Amino acid sequence: MPSTRDLIGQARVREAALSQVAALMADARGSAHALDGTVEVTVDALGALRRLWLAPSVIDADPLRLAARSRSRSRRWSRPRRTATTKSRSSWAKT
């Protein structure tokens, strides 16, 4: 049977490992873009939107028509590319 000190040591090792996983997940990003180049989205490992880029041609478009167009062309979206980055969250602000 492990001693209390052994259990505390194991807990600290696990805590450090989980901390590293959390840090990696915070920096992990996945991006996808429309093949026609009108939209690009980037999400983090938990699925939160981190960056949305819209082509100037769709900025003034009717949102309902754009959504319908996106859904009808959803098969044309490229496969997501996974990236790991160390950019800070503030650097993902829309430019």
Secondary structure, DSSP 8 states (H G I E B T S, - for coil): ---HHHHHHHHHHHHHHHHHHHHHHHHEEEEEE-TTSSEEEEEETT--EEEEEE-HHHHTS-HHHHHHHHHHTGGGS---EEEE----GGGGS--
